[in-house]
């Protein structure tokens, strides 16, 4: 059974960067190793160390969800343009109609951010092309909302992020995909927000 840590930091927020309160308007506008030294890929500076403090299951103390999980491992890649997928699941949710997940990719250049795709799980609807907003070469945002009166079920898959490794990625490279911010709730102005520092939620590819 994986270790579960409980996060007690919670606050009501008002979103600006990725407000999903405008989702309806957006929707109307659109749809094996060898001895070759090169097999390890080009080294990428600033790789994370071999040990990670990241968890894939975190208990939450807010009003709108009891826990968030990342599933889909193991997360391994041995060369360029290989897909890595992370599925985000919440448990014990209440009144949830919107969510946002901000992702940090380290080191910069380890992943092909422009080709990243986030597919929201029904009944959530994503208003953005490919489900992703690229903030920078090492930061992306994902989010979705439910249109109508019904909220999601208590235990619900939010969606799946699929991202490919970069052209310089190799089997010796380690890279991090971490949650920098997670917010969830019934509206864009009424959500619980958790920061990356309190969550420690993420994965290390090739750990």
Backbone as CSV, one residue per row, in Angstrom:
resi,resn,N_x,N_y,N_z,CA_x,CA_y,CA_z,C_x,C_y,C_z
1,UNK,0.852,-1.191,0.000,0.000,0.000,0.000,0.886,1.238,0.000
2,UNK,0.757,2.116,-0.965,1.608,3.297,-1.017,1.370,4.233,0.147
3,UNK,2.449,4.902,0.526,2.359,5.863,1.629,1.484,7.041,1.224
4,UNK,0.583,7.424,2.116,-0.314,8.541,1.839,-0.020,9.660,2.823
5,UNK,0.247,10.838,2.325,0.467,11.987,3.176,-0.737,12.912,3.085
6,UNK,-1.100,13.512,4.226,-2.265,14.392,4.237,-1.809,15.844,4.135
7,UNK,-2.434,16.559,3.231,-2.103,17.960,3.021,-3.158,18.829,3.671
8,UNK,-2.745,19.741,4.538,-3.677,20.566,5.289,-3.774,21.997,4.776
9,UNK,-2.931,22.344,3.827,-2.979,23.714,3.313,-4.136,23.858,2.360
10,UNK,-4.977,24.832,2.608,-6.160,25.036,1.793,-6.535,26.501,1.817
11,UNK,-6.990,27.005,0.689,-7.503,28.365,0.666,-8.467,28.531,-0.481
12,UNK,-9.393,29.422,-0.333,-10.290,29.774,-1.419,-9.545,30.671,-2.386
13,UNK,-9.773,30.467,-3.672,-9.000,31.206,-4.652,-9.892,31.817,-5.699
14,UNK,-9.283,32.740,-6.410,-9.923,33.334,-7.570,-8.935,33.243,-8.702
15,UNK,-9.210,32.447,-9.728,-8.256,32.181,-10.797,-8.234,33.291,-11.834
16,UNK,-7.016,33.485,-12.386,-6.847,34.434,-13.470,-6.182,33.775,-14.668
17,UNK,-5.128,32.936,-14.422,-4.335,32.386,-15.526,-5.128,31.434,-16.396
18,UNK,-5.996,30.649,-15.784,-6.688,29.608,-16.545,-8.106,29.484,-16.033
19,UNK,-8.856,30.551,-16.042,-10.210,30.553,-15.511,-11.100,29.684,-16.358
20,UNK,-11.687,28.683,-15.720,-12.556,27.763,-16.448,-14.012,28.214,-16.390
21,UNK,-14.257,29.363,-15.778,-15.617,29.885,-15.786,-16.044,30.306,-17.170
22,UNK,-15.091,30.473,-18.091,-15.385,30.876,-19.470,-15.399,29.692,-20.412
23,UNK,-15.473,28.480,-19.854,-15.371,27.292,-20.688,-16.451,27.222,-21.757
24,UNK,-17.673,27.635,-21.422,-18.755,27.553,-22.410,-18.472,28.437,-23.614
25,UNK,-17.965,29.628,-23.369,-17.635,30.525,-24.462,-16.532,29.949,-25.328
26,UNK,-15.522,29.358,-24.686,-14.420,28.755,-25.443,-14.918,27.634,-26.325
27,UNK,-15.856,26.847,-25.802,-16.356,25.712,-26.576,-17.148,26.176,-27.794
28,UNK,-17.761,27.279,-27.696,-18.513,27.797,-28.829,-17.579,28.234,-29.949
29,UNK,-16.342,28.575,-29.616,-15.383,29.035,-30.612,-14.710,27.873,-31.344
30,UNK,-14.840,26.641,-30.905,-14.379,25.513,-31.658,-15.388,24.405,-31.756
31,UNK,-12.524,22.051,-31.086,-12.545,20.603,-31.289,-11.209,20.005,-30.716
32,UNK,16.011,-1.379,-25.758,16.921,-2.176,-24.829,18.330,-1.664,-24.964
33,UNK,18.984,-1.671,-23.960,20.253,-1.002,-23.902,21.307,-1.684,-24.741
34,UNK,22.388,-0.975,-25.214,23.526,-1.533,-25.931,24.788,-0.799,-25.500
35,UNK,25.904,-1.122,-26.170,27.179,-0.542,-25.788,27.479,0.758,-26.501
36,UNK,26.610,1.205,-27.345,26.813,2.448,-28.075,26.649,3.621,-27.124
37,UNK,27.712,4.460,-26.941,27.584,5.570,-25.983,26.486,6.550,-26.346
38,UNK,26.084,6.597,-27.614,25.022,7.515,-28.016,23.642,7.031,-27.602
39,UNK,23.537,5.760,-27.193,22.221,5.226,-26.852,21.646,5.872,-25.606
40,UNK,22.496,6.542,-24.848,22.006,7.211,-23.651,21.428,8.577,-23.931
41,UNK,21.535,9.075,-25.157,21.022,10.388,-25.497,21.975,11.483,-25.053
42,UNK,21.683,12.688,-25.456,22.491,13.838,-25.069,22.221,14.194,-23.612
43,UNK,23.272,14.290,-22.784,23.038,14.631,-21.373,22.341,15.977,-21.250
44,UNK,21.389,16.066,-20.338,20.655,17.302,-20.101,21.070,17.862,-18.752
45,UNK,21.573,19.092,-18.702,22.035,19.662,-17.427,20.912,19.740,-16.409
46,UNK,21.300,19.661,-15.141,20.342,19.887,-14.060,19.380,18.749,-13.838
47,UNK,19.801,17.515,-14.128,18.911,16.384,-13.902,18.663,16.192,-12.414
48,UNK,17.460,15.686,-12.051,17.190,15.405,-10.638,18.042,14.255,-10.150
49,UNK,18.256,14.187,-8.853,19.025,13.099,-8.277,18.296,11.783,-8.369
50,UNK,18.976,10.677,-8.001,18.380,9.347,-8.152,17.225,9.087,-7.202
51,UNK,17.137,9.852,-6.093,16.050,9.660,-5.144,15.037,10.789,-5.258
52,UNK,13.762,10.445,-5.179,12.706,11.445,-5.318,11.817,11.447,-4.079
53,UNK,11.410,12.657,-3.655,10.476,12.778,-2.540,9.038,12.778,-3.021
54,UNK,8.814,12.669,-4.330,7.469,12.732,-4.875,6.619,11.554,-4.416
55,UNK,5.353,11.855,-4.183,4.342,10.836,-3.899,3.370,10.788,-5.063
56,UNK,2.708,9.653,-5.209,1.671,9.525,-6.229,0.278,9.431,-5.614
57,UNK,0.190,9.563,-4.308,-1.099,9.508,-3.620,-1.039,10.446,-2.416
58,UNK,-1.872,11.486,-2.428,-1.833,12.493,-1.378,-3.241,12.742,-0.843
59,UNK,-3.396,12.691,0.476,-4.666,13.037,1.101,-4.779,14.549,1.222
60,UNK,-5.985,15.062,1.034,-6.248,16.497,1.044,-7.190,16.846,2.187
61,UNK,-7.124,18.085,2.654,-7.951,18.499,3.790,-9.046,19.483,3.403
62,UNK,-9.194,19.752,2.109,-10.159,20.751,1.678,-11.590,20.265,1.690
63,UNK,-12.482,21.132,1.269,-13.909,20.833,1.285,-14.358,20.019,0.087
64,UNK,-13.567,19.977,-0.982,-14.078,19.452,-2.238,-13.439,18.156,-2.726
65,UNK,-12.383,17.665,-2.078,-11.786,16.373,-2.446,-10.967,15.857,-1.279
66,UNK,-11.010,14.534,-1.063,-10.267,13.913,0.035,-8.879,13.455,-0.376
67,UNK,-8.674,13.167,-1.666,-7.394,12.605,-2.099,-7.206,12.800,-3.589
68,UNK,-5.944,12.931,-4.005,-5.612,12.931,-5.423,-4.503,11.907,-5.654
69,UNK,-4.641,11.136,-6.726,-3.668,10.108,-7.091,-3.154,10.347,-8.506
70,UNK,-1.913,9.942,-8.742,-1.387,9.802,-10.106,-1.194,8.318,-10.358
71,UNK,-1.800,7.801,-11.412,-1.683,6.387,-11.748,-1.180,6.252,-13.188
72,UNK,-0.743,5.043,-13.543,-0.300,4.799,-14.907,1.143,4.369,-15.040
73,UNK,1.860,4.234,-13.902,3.272,3.853,-13.964,3.463,2.385,-14.291
74,UNK,4.718,1.927,-14.424,5.950,2.682,-14.191,6.229,3.673,-15.311
75,UNK,6.932,4.735,-14.958,7.226,5.791,-15.923,8.666,5.655,-16.399
76,UNK,8.806,5.047,-17.578,10.120,4.757,-18.137,10.180,5.217,-19.591
77,UNK,11.366,5.646,-20.015,11.586,6.019,-21.409,13.062,5.828,-21.722
78,UNK,13.356,5.233,-22.862,14.743,4.922,-23.198,15.284,5.722,-24.374
79,UNK,14.453,6.547,-24.987,14.917,7.288,-26.149,14.001,8.442,-26.489
80,UNK,14.313,9.121,-27.591,13.528,10.289,-28.007,12.109,9.928,-28.431
81,UNK,11.212,10.878,-28.234,9.838,10.785,-28.710,9.085,9.559,-28.197
82,UNK,9.367,9.159,-26.958,8.618,8.087,-26.318,7.546,8.696,-25.422
83,UNK,6.358,8.095,-25.436,5.239,8.640,-24.674,5.303,8.268,-23.197
84,UNK,4.982,9.241,-22.359,4.829,9.056,-20.922,3.437,9.556,-20.558
85,UNK,2.671,8.755,-19.825,1.290,9.117,-19.499,1.055,9.108,-17.992
86,UNK,0.355,10.134,-17.519,-0.039,10.241,-16.121,-1.541,10.479,-16.078
87,UNK,-2.256,9.647,-15.312,-3.689,9.819,-15.131,-3.956,10.339,-13.723
88,UNK,-4.780,11.388,-13.636,-5.075,12.032,-12.358,-6.464,11.616,-11.888
89,UNK,-6.547,11.154,-10.639,-7.794,10.637,-10.076,-8.047,11.303,-8.729
90,UNK,-9.287,11.735,-8.495,-9.650,12.254,-7.172,-10.622,11.293,-6.497
91,UNK,-10.551,11.248,-5.171,-11.444,10.410,-4.371,-12.138,11.274,-3.327
92,UNK,-13.361,10.888,-2.996,-14.114,11.597,-1.977,-14.429,13.029,-2.362
93,UNK,-14.667,13.255,-3.638,-14.949,14.627,-4.080,-16.408,14.990,-3.834
94,UNK,-16.643,16.302,-3.686,-17.989,16.807,-3.432,-18.158,18.139,-4.143
95,UNK,-19.211,18.251,-4.923,-19.561,19.484,-5.629,-18.521,19.897,-6.670
96,UNK,-17.685,18.986,-7.084,-16.613,19.336,-8.024,-17.152,19.481,-9.440
97,UNK,-16.953,20.667,-10.003,-17.335,20.933,-11.383,-16.192,21.519,-12.196
98,UNK,-15.116,21.891,-11.536,-13.963,22.456,-12.237,-12.670,22.044,-11.540
99,UNK,-11.604,21.972,-12.322,-10.291,21.728,-11.739,-9.214,22.321,-12.643
100,UNK,-8.064,22.569,-12.053,-6.893,23.005,-12.809,-5.659,22.331,-12.233
101,UNK,-4.772,21.871,-13.118,-3.515,21.251,-12.717,-2.388,21.945,-13.469
102,UNK,-1.466,22.545,-12.718,-0.288,23.165,-13.310,0.891,22.200,-13.153
103,UNK,1.595,21.974,-14.246,2.661,20.983,-14.277,4.015,21.648,-14.485
104,UNK,5.024,21.181,-13.747,6.409,21.612,-13.896,7.221,20.453,-14.461
105,UNK,7.988,20.715,-15.511,8.813,19.700,-16.167,10.281,20.042,-15.932
106,UNK,11.026,19.093,-15.405,12.447,19.319,-15.144,13.270,18.116,-15.558
107,UNK,14.433,18.336,-16.157,14.971,19.634,-16.553,14.287,20.163,-17.810
108,UNK,14.384,21.446,-18.034,13.823,22.033,-19.251,14.497,21.392,-20.451
109,UNK,13.724,21.028,-21.440,14.266,20.382,-22.629,14.163,18.875,-22.618
110,UNK,13.664,18.292,-21.518,13.537,16.837,-21.454,12.302,16.328,-22.181
111,UNK,11.305,17.221,-22.364,10.048,16.793,-22.960,9.648,17.703,-24.116
112,UNK,8.830,17.166,-24.991,8.283,17.915,-26.123,6.972,18.545,-25.666
113,UNK,7.048,19.736,-25.097,5.854,20.358,-24.526,4.823,20.726,-25.583
114,UNK,5.284,21.073,-26.770,4.341,21.482,-27.811,3.466,20.330,-28.268
115,UNK,3.933,19.101,-28.077,3.148,17.934,-28.489,2.366,17.302,-27.359
116,UNK,2.366,17.918,-26.179,1.657,17.359,-25.029,0.149,17.405,-25.242
117,UNK,-0.539,16.406,-24.717,-1.993,16.303,-24.845,-2.594,15.956,-23.483
118,UNK,-3.681,16.640,-23.118,-4.445,16.276,-21.935,-5.869,15.968,-22.357
119,UNK,-6.327,14.769,-22.039,-7.688,14.351,-22.371,-8.499,14.271,-21.090
120,UNK,-9.454,15.182,-20.940,-10.313,15.191,-19.761,-11.307,14.038,-19.829
121,UNK,-11.631,13.495,-18.672,-12.570,12.375,-18.578,-14.000,12.897,-18.506
122,UNK,-14.908,12.280,-19.240,-16.321,12.628,-19.195,-16.834,12.537,-17.751
123,UNK,-17.602,13.494,-17.247,-18.307,14.566,-17.951,-17.534,15.886,-18.052
124,UNK,-16.265,15.901,-17.666,-15.490,17.130,-17.793,-15.226,17.446,-19.267
125,UNK,-15.245,18.716,-19.591,-14.998,19.172,-20.962,-13.840,20.160,-20.937
126,UNK,-12.885,19.952,-21.828,-11.705,20.803,-21.901,-11.847,21.800,-23.037
127,UNK,-11.732,23.096,-22.778,-11.940,24.100,-23.818,-10.697,24.441,-24.636
128,UNK,-9.558,23.824,-24.317,-8.316,24.236,-24.948,-7.831,23.244,-25.997
129,UNK,-7.179,23.709,-27.064,-6.613,22.802,-28.071,-5.627,21.836,-27.420
130,UNK,-5.808,20.549,-27.671,-4.984,19.486,-27.091,-5.082,19.423,-25.564
131,UNK,-5.977,20.230,-24.985,-6.163,20.207,-23.540,-5.046,20.852,-22.753
132,UNK,-4.139,21.566,-23.424,-2.928,22.077,-22.792,-2.752,23.562,-23.074
133,UNK,-2.314,24.296,-22.082,-1.810,25.646,-22.276,-0.313,25.615,-21.953
134,UNK,0.532,25.911,-22.940,1.977,25.919,-22.732,2.369,27.283,-22.178
135,UNK,2.834,27.306,-20.952,3.230,28.544,-20.300,4.681,28.883,-20.618
136,UNK,5.536,27.872,-20.631,6.956,28.020,-20.921,7.495,26.643,-21.317
137,UNK,8.762,26.543,-21.730,9.314,25.231,-22.095,9.279,24.193,-20.986
138,UNK,9.104,24.649,-19.733,9.053,23.684,-18.632,7.795,23.798,-17.779
139,UNK,6.765,24.494,-18.300,5.520,24.628,-17.554,4.318,24.517,-18.480
140,UNK,3.334,23.715,-18.071,2.087,23.602,-18.806,0.924,23.638,-17.818
141,UNK,-0.258,24.019,-18.331,-1.465,24.050,-17.515,-2.544,23.202,-18.173
142,UNK,-3.337,22.542,-17.331,-4.436,21.706,-17.797,-5.642,21.988,-16.914
143,UNK,-6.833,21.867,-17.481,-8.028,22.056,-16.685,-9.266,21.712,-17.473
144,UNK,-10.371,21.553,-16.785,-11.632,21.223,-17.439,-12.781,21.560,-16.511
145,UNK,-13.994,21.543,-17.067,-15.188,21.883,-16.293,-16.361,21.037,-16.742
146,UNK,-17.353,20.961,-15.883,-18.610,20.300,-16.201,-19.641,21.383,-16.497
147,UNK,-20.270,21.290,-17.654,-21.327,22.229,-18.004,-22.663,21.664,-17.545
148,UNK,-23.476,22.474,-16.903,-24.759,21.994,-16.413,-24.757,21.910,-14.903
149,UNK,-25.840,21.353,-14.377,-26.065,21.381,-12.935,-25.346,20.271,-12.188
150,UNK,-25.079,19.140,-12.848,-24.546,17.979,-12.147,-23.057,18.111,-11.889
151,UNK,-22.612,17.702,-10.685,-21.200,17.635,-10.354,-20.696,16.219,-10.603
152,UNK,-19.374,16.035,-10.511,-18.805,14.710,-10.752,-19.112,13.771,-9.598
153,UNK,-18.931,12.467,-9.823,-19.108,11.468,-8.782,-17.981,11.592,-7.752
154,UNK,-18.159,11.030,-6.538,-17.148,11.193,-5.486,-15.754,10.701,-5.878
155,UNK,-15.677,9.566,-6.572,-14.391,9.022,-7.016,-14.343,9.133,-8.526
156,UNK,-13.447,9.976,-9.026,-13.517,10.328,-10.432,-12.139,10.522,-11.043
157,UNK,-11.951,9.977,-12.252,-10.768,10.276,-13.050,-10.945,11.649,-13.672
158,UNK,-9.970,12.530,-13.448,-10.037,13.868,-14.022,-9.605,13.861,-15.484
159,UNK,-8.547,13.142,-15.788,-8.052,13.092,-17.164,-6.644,12.533,-17.206
160,UNK,-6.106,12.435,-18.423,-4.784,11.840,-18.633,-3.894,12.770,-19.435
161,UNK,-2.703,13.013,-18.897,-1.675,13.768,-19.602,-0.755,12.803,-20.326
162,UNK,-0.560,13.039,-21.630,0.391,12.264,-22.411,1.401,13.221,-23.021
163,UNK,2.671,12.972,-22.746,3.730,13.840,-23.246,4.886,12.986,-23.746
164,UNK,5.520,13.420,-24.819,6.646,12.675,-25.387,7.977,13.237,-24.902
165,UNK,8.964,12.358,-24.818,10.307,12.811,-24.498,10.870,13.616,-25.672
166,UNK,11.854,14.440,-25.385,12.427,15.311,-26.411,13.374,14.556,-27.336
167,UNK,13.859,15.249,-28.340,14.758,14.648,-29.335,16.106,14.263,-28.739
168,UNK,16.477,14.823,-27.591,17.770,14.528,-26.965,17.656,13.555,-25.797
169,UNK,16.461,13.043,-25.562,16.246,12.172,-24.401,16.845,10.793,-24.648
170,UNK,17.482,10.216,-23.613,18.050,8.871,-23.708,17.821,8.074,-22.447
171,UNK,18.256,6.830,-22.462,17.974,5.910,-21.360,18.685,6.296,-20.069
172,UNK,19.703,7.143,-20.130,20.418,7.571,-18.932,19.833,8.838,-18.318
173,UNK,18.847,9.404,-18.976,18.264,10.668,-18.511,17.166,10.405,-17.474
174,UNK,17.184,11.169,-16.386,16.073,11.199,-15.443,15.385,12.548,-15.563
175,UNK,14.086,12.540,-15.474,13.334,13.789,-15.602,12.123,13.756,-14.684
176,UNK,11.716,14.932,-14.226,10.591,15.047,-13.295,9.365,15.661,-13.964
177,UNK,8.215,15.111,-13.619,6.921,15.697,-13.970,6.188,15.892,-12.649
178,UNK,6.038,17.125,-12.229,5.463,17.377,-10.903,4.296,18.351,-10.990
179,UNK,3.415,18.250,-10.004,2.275,19.158,-9.908,2.723,20.410,-9.165
180,UNK,2.706,21.531,-9.847,3.100,22.800,-9.250,1.941,23.459,-8.513
181,UNK,0.729,23.182,-8.979,-0.479,23.725,-8.328,-1.678,22.865,-8.733
182,UNK,-2.569,22.617,-7.772,-3.798,21.879,-8.051,-4.945,22.606,-7.378
183,UNK,-5.984,22.891,-8.149,-7.176,23.518,-7.571,-8.411,22.761,-8.035
184,UNK,-9.412,22.706,-7.162,-10.606,21.919,-7.449,-11.781,22.500,-6.674
185,UNK,-12.972,22.506,-7.308,-14.144,23.028,-6.632,-15.317,23.210,-7.563
186,UNK,-16.355,23.875,-7.104,-17.576,24.035,-7.902,-17.529,25.167,-8.918
187,UNK,-16.594,26.124,-8.782,-16.561,27.253,-9.709,-15.161,27.834,-9.773
188,UNK,-14.962,28.796,-10.671,-13.649,29.413,-10.826,-13.292,30.311,-9.646
189,UNK,-14.280,30.738,-8.871,-14.024,31.603,-7.721,-14.175,30.888,-6.383
190,UNK,-14.539,29.617,-6.419,-14.724,28.843,-5.198,-14.039,27.498,-5.368
191,UNK,-12.780,27.440,-4.988,-11.994,26.210,-5.109,-11.023,26.084,-3.940
192,UNK,-10.643,24.848,-3.643,-9.497,24.585,-2.776,-8.256,24.596,-3.660
193,UNK,-7.187,25.210,-3.177,-5.935,25.241,-3.927,-4.802,24.665,-3.101
194,UNK,-3.967,23.876,-3.755,-2.811,23.265,-3.110,-1.579,23.546,-3.959
195,UNK,-0.498,23.920,-3.315,0.734,24.231,-4.035,1.635,23.001,-4.130
196,UNK,2.582,23.087,-5.043,3.523,21.988,-5.217,4.346,21.711,-3.978
197,UNK,4.672,22.763,-3.233,5.481,22.597,-2.030,4.766,21.759,-0.973
198,UNK,3.462,21.897,-0.873,2.716,21.135,0.128,2.307,19.751,-0.385
199,UNK,2.139,19.625,-1.688,1.694,18.345,-2.250,2.834,17.335,-2.399
200,UNK,3.972,17.761,-2.980,5.038,16.831,-3.368,4.494,15.710,-4.233
201,UNK,3.626,16.080,-5.161,2.954,15.115,-6.023,3.614,15.121,-7.403
202,UNK,4.063,13.961,-7.856,4.695,13.897,-9.170,5.367,12.555,-9.399
203,UNK,6.075,12.462,-10.521,6.792,11.228,-10.863,8.165,11.586,-11.406
204,UNK,9.084,10.621,-11.347,10.391,10.747,-11.970,10.494,9.680,-13.053
205,UNK,10.695,10.130,-14.278,10.868,9.203,-15.392,12.268,8.618,-15.325
206,UNK,12.345,7.290,-15.353,13.605,6.535,-15.243,14.213,6.617,-13.849
207,UNK,13.372,6.667,-12.826,13.884,6.722,-11.461,14.557,5.406,-11.110
